[in-house]
Amino acid sequence: MILIDAYANAFMRDPTAAPLKWAVNDKTKHYPGVGERKWEVDSLCYPIRLAYGYWQQTGDTGPFDAQWKEAAWTIVRTFRTQQRKQGRGPYSFQRESVTPTDTLALDGFGNPAIPVGMIFSMFRPSDDACTYPLFVPANLFAVVSLRQLAALANQVLKDANLAEEAHALATEVQMALNQYGRTKHVKYGEIWAYEVDGYGNSLMMDDANAPGLLSLPYLGCCGIDDPLYHRTRQLVLGDANPYFFRGTAAEGVGGPHAGLNMIWPMSIIMRALSSTDDAEIRQCLRWLRNTTAGTGFMHESFQKDDPKVFTRAWFAWANTLFGELTVRLASERPRVFGGDSGYWS
């Protein structure tokens, strides 16, 4: 799929198929087999995360053939291109839509930003357009992924050039993040920004999707006890985040994609995964259990006061994350499931 189109965010089961009906008229390049072409940095991080995790758990090197190596080089080259040091690059995207976050400004190249070494991301993992194209959580995720790719290149692919390129790019992006990816909040002090533009502008918020600021420890970008992350987490899970919603059914993070007052179960799952507090984890489990509208499944989002109002009856991403949370807690922290029955009232 990466070799079909490195800028795509969705593919068709049939690699010769036409785009999805809502994407067929998008003003961008079109390739057979591509479902939608919204460029997100994380689209090229998750394949590395999966491959590295598989290799670490199994030791199996069978999947890492010539095609995989070609895709790996494509990832590094695409990231380099989207640093935009040599101009805007080949990718642009526009769509006729009443939803502003469904298209990109300025001829489809997005809002301006200085090429400071970070990777430009036109869309967030929610498929909403970035306000500022230097999307901090995705760049932090890219650093982790590139370092994992360097290890694969050295130890499995035996490609020293690829390892050197991946390592050098990770180092450059990390340095740019340290200089430009942080901002100061009046209450919490220095925190990670959500998006920046290199001119000094920053967006202080979080979105429920991963990569996001709340999910940084889950993605391996930092430790749960990291002070910078802790301060950022305080902003994310409070009224300073414009997309944090507190209702009678639950509290959690949403985002522009589903609208105001719509909490994403994914954010509650990430809150539990990034917590060392048993009471907080139990509360997250209660919210998750009580907001399925009787379906037993995690939805994309639900209304903060009425879980019967929800989007997407089946949302594989959130259901899978819930399964991961449950298995991890059963293994590492089984006490959160037992004890006083009042935990589950």
C-alpha distance (Angstrom), angle and dihedral (degrees) to the residues before:
residue distance angle dihedral
M1 . . .
I2 3.80 . .
L3 3.79 88.8 .
I4 3.81 91.1 50.8
D5 3.81 92.1 55.8
A6 3.80 125.3 -19.8
Y7 3.81 91.1 -163.0
A8 3.81 97.1 56.6
N9 3.78 123.1 105.9
A10 3.83 97.9 -167.4
F11 3.78 135.4 31.3
M12 3.78 137.1 -163.1
R13 3.80 122.5 -116.0
D14 3.81 86.9 -124.0
P15 3.86 109.0 60.6
T16 3.81 89.6 -151.9
A17 3.83 95.8 51.2
A18 3.81 126.3 116.0
P19 3.83 120.6 -110.6
L20 3.79 121.3 -81.4
K21 3.79 114.9 -80.4
W22 3.81 94.8 -103.2
A23 3.82 91.5 49.4
V24 3.80 101.9 44.7
N25 3.82 92.7 90.2
D26 3.81 96.9 43.1
K27 3.79 113.2 130.0
T28 3.80 99.5 -121.1
K29 3.78 138.2 84.5
H30 3.80 114.5 -60.8
Y31 3.80 127.4 -147.5
P32 3.81 128.9 -178.7
G33 3.78 111.7 -100.6
V34 3.80 95.4 27.2
G35 3.80 115.2 121.8
E36 3.80 97.9 -174.0
R37 3.79 135.1 -5.4
K38 3.78 109.4 -147.0
W39 3.80 108.0 141.3
E40 3.80 112.1 -130.4
V41 3.79 122.8 168.2
D42 3.81 91.3 -141.3
S43 3.82 90.6 61.2
L44 3.81 87.3 75.5
C45 3.81 95.5 38.4
Y46 3.79 99.4 58.3
P47 3.84 95.0 58.4
I48 3.82 88.7 55.6
R49 3.81 91.4 46.1
L50 3.80 90.3 52.1
A51 3.82 94.1 45.6
Y52 3.80 94.1 46.2
G53 3.81 92.7 46.6
Y54 3.80 91.0 48.7
W55 3.79 92.0 49.9
Q56 3.82 92.8 46.9
Q57 3.80 92.8 50.2
T58 3.81 99.5 41.8
G59 3.79 108.8 20.4
D60 3.80 86.8 -138.2
T61 3.81 112.5 146.8
G62 3.81 96.2 178.5
P63 3.82 97.1 104.9
F64 3.81 93.4 54.0
D65 3.78 98.4 87.4
A66 3.81 132.7 141.2
Q67 3.79 92.2 -76.0
W68 3.80 91.2 52.5
K69 3.80 90.3 49.8
E70 3.80 90.6 51.1
A71 3.79 90.5 51.2
A72 3.81 90.2 49.0
W73 3.80 91.4 53.4
T74 3.82 88.5 47.7
I75 3.80 90.2 55.5
V76 3.80 92.8 52.3
R77 3.81 93.0 45.7
T78 3.80 91.9 48.0
F79 3.79 91.7 50.7
R80 3.81 89.7 48.9
T81 3.80 91.5 50.1
Q82 3.79 91.0 49.8
Q83 3.77 92.3 54.7
R84 3.83 78.2 76.7
K85 3.78 95.6 -149.2
Q86 3.80 90.1 139.5
G87 3.80 97.0 44.0
R88 3.79 136.0 -68.7
G89 3.80 95.2 -47.5
P90 3.82 129.5 -140.4
Y91 3.80 100.3 -61.7
S92 3.80 124.2 96.3
F93 3.78 132.9 147.5
Q94 3.79 136.9 -169.4
R95 3.79 131.9 169.6
E96 3.79 132.5 -177.3
S97 3.79 102.8 -120.2
V98 3.78 142.3 141.4
T99 3.82 86.9 -135.5
P100 3.82 109.9 82.5
T101 3.82 93.3 -155.9
D102 3.82 90.2 60.2
T103 3.80 94.0 72.4
L104 3.80 140.8 37.4
A105 3.79 130.3 -112.1
L106 3.79 128.3 -126.6
D107 3.80 102.5 37.3
G108 3.79 92.0 -39.3
F109 3.81 97.3 -59.4
G110 3.81 96.2 103.9
N111 3.78 132.8 -124.3
P112 3.82 117.5 -35.3
A113 3.79 123.1 -89.1
I114 3.78 135.4 165.7
P115 3.83 115.4 -105.7
V116 3.81 95.4 -119.1
G117 3.82 96.5 156.2
M118 3.78 99.8 -82.8
I119 3.81 119.9 115.9
F120 3.79 116.4 -104.2
S121 3.83 113.7 -124.6
M122 3.78 116.5 -169.2
F123 3.80 94.9 -168.2
R124 3.79 137.4 31.4
P125 3.83 123.0 -127.4
S126 3.81 86.3 -96.3
D127 3.85 87.7 64.7
D128 3.82 89.2 -114.6
A129 3.79 117.5 131.9
C130 3.79 116.6 -103.0
T131 3.79 117.1 -112.4
Y132 3.81 91.4 -149.5
P133 3.82 112.1 23.6
L134 3.80 97.2 -138.4
F135 3.79 95.2 85.4
V136 3.80 106.4 -167.4
P137 3.85 103.9 -159.4
A138 3.82 92.1 49.5
N139 3.80 91.2 49.0
L140 3.80 90.7 50.9
F141 3.81 87.9 49.8
A142 3.82 89.6 49.5
V143 3.81 90.9 55.0
V144 3.81 90.7 55.2
S145 3.80 92.3 44.6
L146 3.80 94.2 48.4
R147 3.79 91.0 51.7
Q148 3.79 89.4 50.6
L149 3.79 89.3 49.2
A150 3.81 90.3 51.1
A151 3.81 89.3 55.0
L152 3.81 91.4 49.3
A153 3.79 91.2 47.1
N154 3.80 92.3 51.5
Q155 3.77 101.0 40.8
V156 3.81 104.4 28.8
L157 3.81 110.4 19.8
K158 3.82 93.9 35.5
D159 3.79 88.1 -142.8
A160 3.80 107.5 141.6
N161 3.80 93.1 180.0
L162 3.80 92.7 55.9
A163 3.80 91.1 46.4
E164 3.80 90.9 50.8
E165 3.82 92.9 47.6
A166 3.81 93.3 48.1
H167 3.80 92.7 46.4
A168 3.81 93.4 47.0
L169 3.80 92.4 49.0
A170 3.81 92.0 48.2
T171 3.79 90.1 51.6
E172 3.79 92.6 48.9
V173 3.81 94.0 48.4
Q174 3.82 91.3 47.2
M175 3.80 91.5 52.3
A176 3.80 90.8 49.9
L177 3.80 90.7 48.5
N178 3.79 91.3 52.1
Q179 3.79 90.9 51.9
Y180 3.80 102.6 36.9
G181 3.81 108.3 14.7
R182 3.78 98.3 72.3
T183 3.76 129.9 77.3
K184 3.81 138.1 179.1
H185 3.78 123.1 -111.1
V186 3.80 120.3 -158.8
K187 3.83 92.1 -127.3
Y188 3.80 106.4 26.7
G189 3.79 101.9 34.2
E190 3.81 120.8 -145.3
I191 3.80 112.3 13.5
W192 3.79 139.0 156.1
A193 3.80 111.1 -86.7
Y194 3.79 118.6 -133.8
E195 3.81 94.8 -135.8
V196 3.80 133.8 -2.1
D197 3.80 136.9 -179.2
G198 3.80 103.5 -152.9
Y199 3.81 90.8 -114.5
G200 3.80 91.5 90.0
N201 3.80 97.9 -90.8
S202 3.80 117.8 125.2
L203 3.78 138.5 177.4
M204 3.81 116.2 -133.3
M205 3.81 106.8 -158.6
D206 3.77 141.3 82.9
D207 3.79 134.5 -130.6
A208 3.80 123.6 -145.6
N209 3.80 94.8 -119.1
A210 3.80 125.3 94.0
P211 2.95 125.8 -88.3
G212 3.76 88.6 50.4
L213 3.76 132.7 124.6
L214 3.81 94.0 -92.4
S215 3.82 91.7 53.2
L216 3.83 97.2 53.1
P217 3.85 96.4 107.5
Y218 3.81 91.2 44.7
L219 3.81 89.6 55.7
G220 3.80 92.4 47.5
C221 3.81 95.6 -110.1
C222 3.81 94.1 125.6
G223 3.77 143.2 -16.2
I224 3.79 122.7 -84.8
D225 3.81 89.5 -117.2
D226 3.82 95.0 49.9
P227 3.84 106.0 129.7
L228 3.81 94.3 -139.9
Y229 3.79 90.3 51.5
H230 3.81 91.7 45.1
R231 3.81 91.8 55.4
T232 3.80 90.9 45.4
R233 3.82 90.7 49.2
Q234 3.80 90.1 54.3
L235 3.80 89.8 57.5
V236 3.81 92.8 45.3
L237 3.81 93.9 52.4
G238 3.78 97.4 46.5
D239 3.75 145.6 59.2
A240 3.81 92.1 -80.3
N241 3.82 87.0 75.1
P242 3.83 108.4 76.6
Y243 3.80 90.0 -151.1
F244 3.81 97.1 52.3
F245 3.79 109.8 106.1
R246 3.80 128.2 -167.8
G247 3.81 118.2 -165.8
T248 3.78 142.5 153.6
A249 3.81 92.3 -90.6
A250 3.80 99.2 45.7
E251 3.76 145.9 -45.2
G252 3.77 127.5 -114.3
V253 3.79 149.3 115.9
G254 3.79 124.8 -65.1
G255 3.77 130.1 165.6
P256 3.79 145.4 -149.1
H257 3.81 92.5 -78.3
A258 3.82 95.7 74.2
G259 3.80 97.4 22.0
L260 3.78 137.9 -120.2
N261 3.82 122.0 -28.8
M262 3.81 92.0 16.8
I263 3.81 111.8 123.8
W264 3.80 119.7 -156.0
P265 3.83 114.8 -139.1
M266 3.80 85.6 -146.1
S267 3.80 88.9 70.1
I268 3.81 92.0 52.0
I269 3.81 89.4 49.8
M270 3.82 90.7 50.2
R271 3.80 90.0 48.0
A272 3.80 89.3 56.4
L273 3.81 92.5 44.4
S274 3.81 90.5 52.3
S275 3.82 96.6 46.3
T276 3.80 133.1 93.1
D277 3.81 92.6 -174.3
D278 3.82 113.5 102.0
A279 3.80 92.4 -156.9
E280 3.80 92.5 52.4
I281 3.80 91.3 47.7
R282 3.82 92.0 49.9
Q283 3.79 90.0 50.1
C284 3.80 90.1 52.2
L285 3.80 90.1 50.6
R286 3.81 90.7 51.0
W287 3.80 91.5 50.8
L288 3.77 91.6 48.4
R289 3.80 92.6 48.3
N290 3.81 94.2 47.1
T291 3.81 100.2 46.1
T292 3.80 104.1 59.5
A293 3.83 92.1 96.2
G294 3.79 88.1 -124.4
T295 3.80 93.5 -59.9
G296 3.79 97.5 106.3
F297 3.81 90.3 -133.9
M298 3.78 134.4 106.9
H299 3.79 111.7 -114.0
E300 3.77 130.1 -154.2
S301 3.80 91.2 -109.0
F302 3.81 141.3 -21.7
Q303 3.79 134.5 -157.6
K304 3.80 109.9 -94.3
D305 3.82 93.7 -126.0
D306 3.80 100.0 30.8
P307 3.83 119.6 36.7
K308 3.80 89.9 -172.9
V309 3.80 85.3 76.6
F310 3.79 103.3 72.6
T311 3.80 143.4 141.6
R312 3.81 124.8 -122.7
A313 3.78 114.1 12.3
W314 3.80 88.8 -147.2
F315 3.80 120.2 35.7
A316 3.80 110.0 168.6
W317 3.80 95.3 -167.4
A318 3.81 95.0 58.1
N319 3.81 93.7 40.9
T320 3.80 90.9 51.8
L321 3.80 92.1 48.6
F322 3.80 90.0 49.8
G323 3.80 89.2 53.0
E324 3.80 89.9 49.9
L325 3.81 91.3 49.5
T326 3.80 92.5 50.1
V327 3.81 94.3 48.1
R328 3.79 92.1 45.7
L329 3.80 93.7 49.3
A330 3.81 91.8 46.4
S331 3.80 88.7 54.3
E332 3.79 102.2 37.4
R333 3.80 106.5 23.1
P334 3.85 109.8 18.2
R335 3.80 91.9 156.2
V336 3.82 90.6 77.5
F337 3.81 89.1 71.0
G338 3.81 97.7 50.7
G339 3.76 143.8 50.7
D340 3.78 126.8 52.8
S341 3.80 111.8 32.2
G342 3.77 86.8 -139.5
Y343 3.80 87.2 78.8
W344 3.79 88.3 74.4
S345 3.80 101.7 38.0
